[in-house]
Amino acid sequence: MSARKVMVTGGSGLIGSHLVDALLERGDEVHVFDCVPLSEAGNLRHSQDHAGLVYHQGDIRDETAVKAFYQPDADVVYHLASVVGIEKYLADPLALTDVSVGGTRTVLGLAREHGTRILFASTSEVFGKNPDIPWTEESDRVLGSTSVDRWCYSTSKAACEHMLYGVYRQCQLPFTIVRFFNAYGPRQNPIFVVSQSVYRALRGESPLLYDDGMMTRCFTFIEDVIQGVILASESPQAVGESFNLGNAVEVTMKYVVEQVCQQVGGVEYEYFDTEKKLGSVYEDIPRRVPSPEKASRVLGWRATTQVEEGIAKVIDWARANPWWLTDGKK
């Protein structure tokens, strides 16, 4: 495929930076929007001088800044800008809503004005705690009380999905939704299960195991995620559709933390009592399992990296990039 002009919001995060890498590698002109100054965007340090990268610093909540960034002649906008991490959205649910819903409303309005195809990054959290596993793209949403702040992330992303479907039905604006299932990989902020465990273990600290660790997840390695994102953004059959981008293999949190301890060696995990530490504003999800059938059938995509291999890659990368062990939480 010939080179394109594309936009990526939230381009300095885990998924955003790896997506930027993949797009630059294939020769695209990539316009990135993020609140972090380029000089402080550690995940893009290796791409800062790339001729195809055009970086725009700004807040997704600032409509003027987003309009200044927006490229009317771009082929697609990958809208990844968000607040990520449970502790972050527990700390400020209002900011989360402003970023997710308000920011998406601005990007969607510009996409509609200029007819730009939009790839929206959603989350497996939209399904909440639906016990009917595995979840298809059309599975019901089952959430807890609105007094539990944990559900504000799920609700904000779902509101964005509703907006996208609504605009599509009004004017056929080409969009695709991808829902990530526990994406992980090199460069990830060490506030998530794999990254936190690797970060702490390599610093000689004990990884944290939340409660009994029997909650299950389907961890999806970043290389697989990026492949799915690009396929979804280019497939004509993906327009107006949503896709679960998740590994079909279900593992416990305890297994993942134990794998990190075993592969690093010389460390043991410690328990983290969520009720004691986070209180009633937090509620965990017992199981989170996607059905990958639709992504396989329509996109020809399936996650192939299993968690043991992915953890090994993260550990090897972290050892080769000591900056992350000191600057990773910035």
Backbone hydrogen bonds in HBPLUS format (Angstrom, degrees):
<---DONOR---> <-ACCEPTOR-->    atom                        ^
c    i                          cat <-CA-CA->   ^        H-A-AA   ^      H-
h    n   atom  resd res      DA  || num        DHA   H-A  angle D-A-AA Bond
n    s   type  num  typ     dist DA aas  dist angle  dist       angle   num
A0029-GLU N   A0004-ARG O   2.78 MM  25  6.16 163.6  1.81 163.4 168.7     1
A0075-ASP N   A0005-LYS O   2.77 MM  70  5.85 161.3  1.80 166.2 166.8     2
A0006-VAL N   A0029-GLU O   2.91 MM  23  6.25 165.4  1.93 167.7 170.4     3
A0031-HIS N   A0006-VAL O   2.92 MM  25  6.20 172.4  1.93 154.1 156.5     4
A0007-MET N   A0076-VAL O   3.03 MM  69  6.40 152.4  2.11 152.3 159.6     5
A0078-TYR N   A0007-MET O   2.73 MM  71  5.95 175.0  1.73 153.0 152.0     6
A0008-VAL N   A0031-HIS O   2.82 MM  23  6.21 152.5  1.90 160.6 163.1     7
A0033-PHE N   A0008-VAL O   2.91 MM  25  6.24 157.1  1.96 153.9 154.6     8
A0009-THR N   A0078-TYR O   2.93 MM  69  6.34 160.8  1.97 160.0 165.5     9
A0080-LEU N   A0009-THR O   3.17 MM  71  5.28 142.0  2.32 120.3 127.1    10
A0010-GLY N   A0033-PHE O   2.73 MM  23  5.99 141.5  1.88 161.5 174.4    11
A0013-GLY N   A0010-GLY O   3.46 MM   3  6.07 171.1  2.47 117.6 119.6    12
A0017-SER N   A0013-GLY O   2.86 MM   4  5.57 162.4  1.90 138.1 143.5    13
A0018-HIS N   A0014-LEU O   3.26 MM   4  6.42 162.4  2.29 147.1 152.0    14
A0019-LEU N   A0015-ILE O   2.88 MM   4  6.00 151.2  1.96 149.8 158.6    15
A0020-VAL N   A0016-GLY O   2.86 MM   4  6.10 157.9  1.91 149.5 155.7    16
A0021-ASP N   A0017-SER O   2.98 MM   4  6.23 157.7  2.03 144.2 149.8    17
A0022-ALA N   A0018-HIS O   3.09 MM   4  6.33 161.6  2.12 145.0 148.9    18
A0023-LEU N   A0019-LEU O   2.93 MM   4  6.18 158.1  1.97 155.3 161.4    19
A0024-LEU N   A0020-VAL O   2.88 MM   4  6.03 162.2  1.91 155.6 160.4    20
A0025-GLU N   A0021-ASP O   2.92 MM   4  6.04 156.5  1.97 148.6 155.6    21
A0026-ARG N   A0022-ALA O   3.28 MM   4  6.50 141.3  2.44 136.7 144.9    22
A0028-ASP N   A0023-LEU O   3.01 MM   5  5.48 156.4  2.07 160.3 152.6    23
A0027-GLY N   A0024-LEU O   2.96 MM   3  5.07 156.4  2.01 105.2 112.7    24
A0030-VAL N   A0052-GLY O   2.80 MM  22  5.96 154.7  1.86 156.7 165.3    25
A0054-VAL N   A0030-VAL O   2.88 MM  24  6.10 163.2  1.91 160.2 157.5    26
A0032-VAL N   A0054-VAL O   2.84 MM  22  6.19 158.4  1.88 156.6 164.0    27
A0056-HIS N   A0032-VAL O   2.72 MM  24  5.86 150.0  1.81 157.6 168.0    28
A0034-ASP N   A0056-HIS O   3.14 MM  22  6.63 153.1  2.21 160.7 168.3    29
A0058-GLY N   A0034-ASP O   2.92 MM  24  5.77 154.2  1.98 124.7 132.2    30
A0040-GLU N   A0037-PRO O   2.85 MM   3  5.36 150.5  1.94 115.2 124.5    31
A0041-ALA N   A0038-LEU O   3.13 MM   3  4.96 160.1  2.17 101.3 107.4    32
A0042-GLY N   A0040-GLU O   3.00 MM   2  5.72 123.7  2.33 109.7  93.6    33
A0044-LEU N   A0041-ALA O   2.93 MM   3  5.57 157.8  1.98 119.2 126.5    34
A0045-ARG N   A0042-GLY O   3.22 MM   3  5.08 170.2  2.23 106.5 108.2    35
A0047-SER N   A0044-LEU O   2.86 MM   3  5.20 152.5  1.94 113.0 122.1    36
A0050-HIS N   A0047-SER O   2.98 MM   3  5.22 167.1  2.00 117.8 121.1    37
A0053-LEU N   A0050-HIS O   3.15 MM   3  5.54 167.2  2.17 115.0 119.0    38
A0062-ASP N   A0059-ASP O   2.82 MM   3  5.35 164.4  1.84 121.6 127.0    39
A0066-VAL N   A0062-ASP O   3.04 MM   4  6.36 158.0  2.09 156.1 162.8    40
A0067-LYS N   A0063-GLU O   2.96 MM   4  6.13 158.1  2.01 148.6 154.3    41
A0068-ALA N   A0064-THR O   3.05 MM   4  6.27 149.2  2.14 143.0 151.3    42
A0069-PHE N   A0065-ALA O   3.10 MM   4  6.32 142.3  2.25 140.5 150.2    43
A0070-TYR N   A0066-VAL O   2.98 MM   4  6.08 145.6  2.10 146.8 156.1    44
A0074-ALA N   A0071-GLN O   3.02 MM   3  5.44 165.4  2.04 124.0 124.5    45
A0077-VAL N   A0117-ARG O   2.89 MM  40  6.38 151.1  1.97 156.5 165.9    46
A0119-LEU N   A0077-VAL O   2.90 MM  42  6.21 167.1  1.92 153.8 156.4    47
A0079-HIS N   A0119-LEU O   2.81 MM  40  6.00 153.7  1.88 156.1 165.1    48
A0121-ALA N   A0079-HIS O   3.16 MM  42  6.18 166.7  2.18 156.4 152.4    49
A0088-LYS N   A0085-GLY O   3.01 MM   3  5.39 128.1  2.29 107.3 120.8    50
A0089-TYR N   A0085-GLY O   3.24 MM   4  6.69 159.0  2.28 158.0 163.3    51
A0090-LEU N   A0086-ILE O   2.90 MM   4  6.04 140.9  2.06 151.4 163.1    52
A0091-ALA N   A0087-GLU O   3.11 MM   4  6.09 141.8  2.26 131.4 140.4    53
A0092-ASP N   A0088-LYS O   3.26 MM   4  6.54 140.4  2.42 140.4 149.6    54
A0096-LEU N   A0092-ASP O   3.20 MM   4  6.51 159.0  2.25 151.5 157.8    55
A0097-THR N   A0093-PRO O   3.02 MM   4  6.28 158.1  2.07 146.8 151.6    56
A0098-ASP N   A0094-LEU O   2.95 MM   4  6.23 160.4  1.99 152.2 157.6    57
A0099-VAL N   A0095-ALA O   2.90 MM   4  6.09 161.0  1.94 153.0 157.6    58
A0100-SER N   A0096-LEU O   2.86 MM   4  5.98 174.1  1.87 158.0 159.5    59
A0101-VAL N   A0097-THR O   2.87 MM   4  5.50 143.4  2.00 138.6 148.7    60
A0103-GLY N   A0098-ASP O   3.13 MM   5  6.65 134.1  2.36 143.1 156.3    61
A0103-GLY N   A0099-VAL O   3.15 MM   4  4.99 131.1  2.40 106.1 120.0    62
A0104-THR N   A0100-SER O   3.21 MM   4  5.89 150.1  2.30 123.9 132.6    63
A0105-ARG N   A0101-VAL O   2.90 MM   4  6.03 152.8  1.97 146.4 154.4    64
A0106-THR N   A0102-GLY O   3.13 MM   4  6.43 151.9  2.21 147.3 153.8    65
A0107-VAL N   A0103-GLY O   3.07 MM   4  6.38 167.7  2.09 153.0 155.6    66
A0108-LEU N   A0104-THR O   2.76 MM   4  5.81 163.8  1.78 153.8 159.1    67
A0109-GLY N   A0105-ARG O   2.97 MM   4  6.03 151.9  2.05 138.6 146.1    68
A0110-LEU N   A0106-THR O   3.12 MM   4  6.43 155.2  2.18 148.9 154.7    69
A0111-ALA N   A0107-VAL O   2.88 MM   4  6.12 158.0  1.92 150.9 157.7    70
A0112-ARG N   A0108-LEU O   2.87 MM   4  6.04 156.0  1.93 147.7 154.2    71
A0113-GLU N   A0109-GLY O   2.99 MM   4  6.19 153.3  2.06 140.2 147.7    72
A0114-HIS N   A0110-LEU O   3.00 MM   4  6.19 153.7  2.07 149.2 154.9    73
A0115-GLY N   A0111-ALA O   2.69 MM   4  5.44 117.3  2.08 141.2 155.0    74
A0116-THR N   A0111-ALA O   2.97 MM   5  4.67 141.9  2.12 127.8 134.9    75
A0118-ILE N   A0174-PRO O   3.02 MM  56  6.52 156.2  2.08 148.0 154.2    76
A0176-THR N   A0118-ILE O   2.95 MM  58  6.49 139.6  2.11 157.1 166.4    77
A0120-PHE N   A0176-THR O   2.85 MM  56  6.22 162.7  1.88 165.0 169.5    78
A0178-VAL N   A0120-PHE O   3.02 MM  58  6.35 163.6  2.05 170.5 170.8    79
A0122-SER N   A0178-VAL O   2.74 MM  56  5.71 164.6  1.76 162.0 163.5    80
A0126-VAL N   A0123-THR O   3.25 MM   3  6.01 172.1  2.26 116.6 118.9    81
A0124-SER N   A0180-PHE O   3.00 MM  56  5.71 139.0  2.18 159.8 148.6    82
A0127-PHE N   A0124-SER O   3.20 MM   3  6.06 162.6  2.23 122.2 125.5    83
A0128-GLY N   A0125-GLU O   2.89 MM   3  5.23 155.1  1.95 111.3 119.6    84
A0130-ASN N   A0127-PHE O   3.36 MM   3  6.10 155.3  2.43 134.2 140.8    85
A0142-VAL N   A0127-PHE O   3.23 MM  15  6.11 171.4  2.23 124.0 125.5    86
A0129-LYS N   A0142-VAL O   2.63 MM  13  5.36 165.8  1.65 165.1 164.0    87
A0133-ILE N   A0131-PRO O   3.04 MM   2  5.79 118.3  2.44 111.8  95.4    88
A0135-TRP N   A0289-VAL O   2.82 MM 154  6.19 167.0  1.84 157.5 158.3    89
A0291-SER N   A0135-TRP O   2.76 MM 156  5.46 138.6  1.93 154.5 140.9    90
A0139-SER N   A0136-THR O   3.15 MM   3  5.24 170.5  2.16 111.8 113.3    91
A0148-VAL N   A0145-SER O   3.08 MM   3  5.59 165.1  2.10 113.4 118.2    92
A0151-TRP N   A0148-VAL O   3.18 MM   3  6.26 162.1  2.21 132.5 133.5    93
A0152-CYS N   A0149-ASP O   2.98 MM   3  5.55 171.0  1.99 124.3 127.1    94
A0150-ARG N   A0281-VAL O   3.13 MM 131  6.29 142.2  2.28 161.4 172.3    95
A0155-THR N   A0151-TRP O   2.99 MM   4  6.14 165.0  2.02 151.2 155.6    96
A0156-SER N   A0152-CYS O   2.94 MM   4  5.99 156.2  1.99 142.3 148.4    97
A0157-LYS N   A0153-TYR O   3.08 MM   4  6.27 165.3  2.11 153.9 157.3    98
A0158-ALA N   A0154-SER O   2.99 MM   4  6.14 155.4  2.05 146.7 154.2    99
A0159-ALA N   A0155-THR O   2.92 MM   4  6.11 150.9  2.00 144.8 152.4   100
A0160-CYS N   A0156-SER O   3.17 MM   4  6.46 150.1  2.27 140.8 148.1   101
A0161-GLU N   A0157-LYS O   3.01 MM   4  6.37 152.8  2.08 145.8 153.4   102
A0162-HIS N   A0158-ALA O   2.93 MM   4  6.26 155.9  1.99 150.4 156.6   103
A0163-MET N   A0159-ALA O   3.04 MM   4  6.38 153.0  2.12 144.6 151.6   104
A0164-LEU N   A0160-CYS O   3.01 MM   4  6.33 158.5  2.06 152.3 157.4   105
A0165-TYR N   A0161-GLU O   2.98 MM   4  6.26 168.9  2.00 158.6 160.6   106
A0166-GLY N   A0162-HIS O   2.91 MM   4  6.02 155.4  1.97 147.0 154.6   107
A0167-VAL N   A0163-MET O   2.94 MM   4  6.18 163.8  1.96 155.4 158.1   108
A0168-TYR N   A0164-LEU O   2.98 MM   4  6.12 158.5  2.03 148.2 154.8   109
A0169-ARG N   A0165-TYR O   3.04 MM   4  6.25 154.1  2.11 146.0 151.9   110
A0170-GLN N   A0166-GLY O   3.08 MM   4  6.32 137.0  2.27 138.6 150.6   111
A0170-GLN N   A0167-VAL O   3.10 MM   3  4.96 124.6  2.42  91.0 105.8   112
A0171-CYS N   A0167-VAL O   2.87 MM   4  6.06 168.5  1.89 161.6 162.5   113
A0172-GLN N   A0168-TYR O   2.69 MM   4  4.20 140.1  1.85 125.5 129.2   114
A0240-GLY N   A0175-PHE O   2.68 MM  65  5.42 159.5  1.72 160.2 166.7   115
A0177-ILE N   A0241-GLU O   2.97 MM  64  6.35 165.3  1.99 149.5 154.3   116
A0243-PHE N   A0177-ILE O   2.83 MM  66  6.22 139.6  1.99 141.5 153.9   117
A0179-ARG N   A0243-PHE O   2.79 MM  64  6.10 163.4  1.81 166.5 168.0   118
A0245-LEU N   A0179-ARG O   2.86 MM  66  5.76 172.3  1.86 152.2 154.4   119
A0220-THR N   A0182-ASN O   3.03 MM  38  5.86 161.1  2.07 124.5 130.5   120
A0184-TYR N   A0220-THR O   3.10 MM  36  6.28 143.7  2.24 147.6 148.7   121
A0222-ILE N   A0184-TYR O   2.89 MM  38  5.62 131.9  2.13 165.1 169.6   122
A0188-GLN N   A0185-GLY O   3.38 MM   3  6.09 160.5  2.43 139.6 141.4   123
A0191-ILE N   A0189-ASN O   2.68 MM   2  5.61 142.7  1.82 104.5  95.4   124
A0196-GLN N   A0192-PHE O   2.66 MM   4  5.27 153.8  1.73 147.1 156.0   125
A0197-SER N   A0193-VAL O   3.08 MM   4  6.01 156.3  2.14 139.6 146.3   126
A0198-VAL N   A0194-VAL O   2.95 MM   4  6.17 165.6  1.97 157.9 161.5   127
A0199-TYR N   A0195-SER O   2.85 MM   4  5.86 164.3  1.87 148.8 154.2   128
A0200-ARG N   A0196-GLN O   2.98 MM   4  6.05 168.5  1.99 147.3 150.5   129
A0201-ALA N   A0197-SER O   2.91 MM   4  5.92 160.3  1.95 144.2 150.8   130
A0202-LEU N   A0198-VAL O   2.97 MM   4  6.01 166.9  1.98 153.6 156.3   131
A0203-ARG N   A0200-ARG O   3.14 MM   3  5.10 137.1  2.33  96.0 108.4   132
A0205-GLU N   A0200-ARG O   2.69 MM   5  4.75 155.6  1.75 157.7 149.1   133
A0204-GLY N   A0201-ALA O   3.06 MM   3  5.11 159.1  2.11 106.0 110.1   134
A0270-GLU N   A0207-PRO O   2.87 MM  63  6.28 155.3  1.93 167.2 175.5   135
A0209-LEU N   A0270-GLU O   2.83 MM  61  5.98 161.2  1.87 157.7 160.9   136
A0272-PHE N   A0209-LEU O   2.81 MM  63  5.64 151.4  1.89 144.3 139.8   137
A0213-GLY N   A0210-TYR O   3.07 MM   3  5.69 136.8  2.27 147.5 145.9   138
A0211-ASP N   A0272-PHE O   2.81 MM  61  5.68 174.1  1.82 149.3 150.7   139
A0254-LYS N   A0213-GLY O   2.90 MM  41  4.46 152.0  1.97 141.6 132.4   140
A0253-MET N   A0215-MET O   2.89 MM  38  5.89 146.2  2.00 170.7 178.1   141
A0216-THR N   A0286-PRO O   2.90 MM  70  6.33 160.7  1.94 154.9 156.9   142
A0217-ARG N   A0251-VAL O   2.87 MM  34  5.68 156.8  1.93 164.3 166.9   143
A0251-VAL N   A0217-ARG O   2.95 MM  34  5.68 168.5  1.96 163.7 165.3   144
A0224-ASP N   A0221-PHE O   3.01 MM   3  5.56 123.6  2.34 113.4 126.4   145
A0225-VAL N   A0221-PHE O   3.08 MM   4  6.39 157.3  2.14 148.8 155.9   146
A0226-ILE N   A0222-ILE O   2.96 MM   4  6.17 166.9  1.98 158.4 159.3   147
A0227-GLN N   A0223-GLU O   3.23 MM   4  6.37 158.2  2.28 141.2 146.9   148
A0228-GLY N   A0224-ASP O   3.10 MM   4  6.38 157.7  2.15 149.5 155.1   149
A0229-VAL N   A0225-VAL O   2.91 MM   4  6.22 154.5  1.98 153.1 160.9   150
A0230-ILE N   A0226-ILE O   3.06 MM   4  6.24 169.5  2.07 155.7 156.7   151
A0231-LEU N   A0227-GLN O   3.09 MM   4  6.24 162.9  2.12 147.2 152.4   152
A0232-ALA N   A0228-GLY O   2.94 MM   4  6.05 159.2  1.98 147.5 153.4   153
A0233-SER N   A0229-VAL O   3.01 MM   4  6.22 140.6  2.17 142.3 152.9   154
A0234-GLU N   A0231-LEU O   3.25 MM   3  5.38 150.2  2.34 101.5 110.0   155
A0235-SER N   A0231-LEU O   3.03 MM   4  5.98 145.7  2.15 155.3 162.1   156
A0238-ALA N   A0235-SER O   3.07 MM   3  5.25 155.7  2.13 105.4 113.0   157
A0239-VAL N   A0236-PRO O   3.48 MM   3  5.83 166.8  2.50 107.7 111.4   158
A0241-GLU N   A0238-ALA O   3.12 MM   3  5.32 146.8  2.23 138.0 132.1   159
A0256-VAL N   A0252-THR O   3.26 MM   4  6.64 156.6  2.31 147.1 152.3   160
A0257-VAL N   A0253-MET O   3.02 MM   4  6.32 168.7  2.03 159.0 160.7   161
A0258-GLU N   A0254-LYS O   2.88 MM   4  6.00 160.4  1.92 151.2 157.3   162
A0259-GLN N   A0255-TYR O   2.88 MM   4  6.05 147.5  1.99 143.6 152.5   163
A0260-VAL N   A0256-VAL O   3.11 MM   4  6.47 154.3  2.18 149.8 155.6   164
A0261-CYS N   A0257-VAL O   3.04 MM   4  6.35 168.1  2.06 152.7 155.5   165
A0262-GLN N   A0258-GLU O   2.88 MM   4  6.02 158.4  1.93 148.4 154.6   166
A0263-GLN N   A0259-GLN O   2.87 MM   4  6.02 162.9  1.90 150.8 155.4   167
A0264-VAL N   A0260-VAL O   2.89 MM   4  5.95 161.5  1.92 156.5 161.1   168
A0265-GLY N   A0261-CYS O   2.82 MM   4  5.61 155.1  1.88 138.8 147.3   169
A0277-LYS N   A0273-ASP O   2.87 MM   4  6.02 160.0  1.91 154.6 161.2   170
A0278-LEU N   A0274-THR O   2.72 MM   4  5.24 158.2  1.76 138.2 145.7   171
A0279-GLY N   A0275-GLU O   3.17 MM   4  4.64 133.2  2.40 104.1 116.1   172
A0282-TYR N   A0279-GLY O   3.42 MM   3  6.20 166.2  2.44 117.9 120.8   173
A0296-SER N   A0292-PRO O   3.03 MM   4  6.20 154.7  2.10 154.2 162.0   174
A0297-ARG N   A0293-GLU O   2.86 MM   4  6.04 160.3  1.89 152.5 158.1   175
A0298-VAL N   A0294-LYS O   2.84 MM   4  5.88 174.5  1.84 160.1 161.6   176
A0299-LEU N   A0295-ALA O   2.94 MM   4  5.16 140.0  2.11 122.2 134.8   177
A0301-TRP N   A0295-ALA O   3.20 MM   6  5.55 176.1  2.21 124.3 123.5   178
A0300-GLY N   A0296-SER O   3.04 MM   4  4.45 130.2  2.30 106.6 117.4   179
A0309-GLU N   A0306-GLN O   3.08 MM   3  5.58 118.6  2.47 112.2 125.7   180
A0310-GLY N   A0306-GLN O   2.96 MM   4  6.18 162.5  1.99 156.1 161.8   181
A0311-ILE N   A0307-VAL O   2.88 MM   4  5.96 163.1  1.91 151.3 154.8   182
A0312-ALA N   A0308-GLU O   3.21 MM   4  6.37 156.8  2.27 138.7 144.8   183
A0313-LYS N   A0309-GLU O   3.06 MM   4  6.38 150.5  2.15 146.3 154.1   184
A0314-VAL N   A0310-GLY O   3.00 MM   4  6.33 153.3  2.07 149.4 156.6   185
A0315-ILE N   A0311-ILE O   2.94 MM   4  6.21 164.1  1.97 156.1 160.0   186
A0316-ASP N   A0312-ALA O   2.96 MM   4  6.13 165.6  1.98 149.0 153.1   187
A0317-TRP N   A0313-LYS O   2.95 MM   4  6.07 159.5  1.99 144.4 150.4   188
A0318-ALA N   A0314-VAL O   2.88 MM   4  6.06 163.3  1.91 151.8 156.4   189
A0319-ARG N   A0315-ILE O   2.98 MM   4  6.18 157.9  2.03 152.4 157.9   190
A0320-ALA N   A0316-ASP O   3.15 MM   4  6.34 141.9  2.30 139.2 149.2   191
A0320-ALA N   A0317-TRP O   3.04 MM   3  5.09 123.9  2.37  95.8 110.6   192
A0321-ASN N   A0317-TRP O   2.95 MM   4  6.11 114.6  2.40 140.5 157.9   193
A0321-ASN N   A0318-ALA O   3.20 MM   3  4.98 148.2  2.30  94.2 103.7   194
A0324-TRP N   A0321-ASN O   3.06 MM   3  6.04 152.9  2.14 129.7 133.5   195
A0325-LEU N   A0322-PRO O   3.05 MM   3  5.32 134.3  2.27 104.4 116.2   196
A0326-THR N   A0323-TRP O   3.09 MM   3  5.41 151.9  2.17 104.8 113.5   197
A0327-ASP N   A0323-TRP O   2.67 MM   4  5.72 162.1  1.70 161.5 168.1   198
A0328-GLY N   A0324-TRP O   2.83 MM   4  4.35 135.3  2.03 121.1 124.5   199
A0330-LYS N   A0327-ASP O   3.00 MM   3  5.57 167.9  2.02 124.9 127.6   200
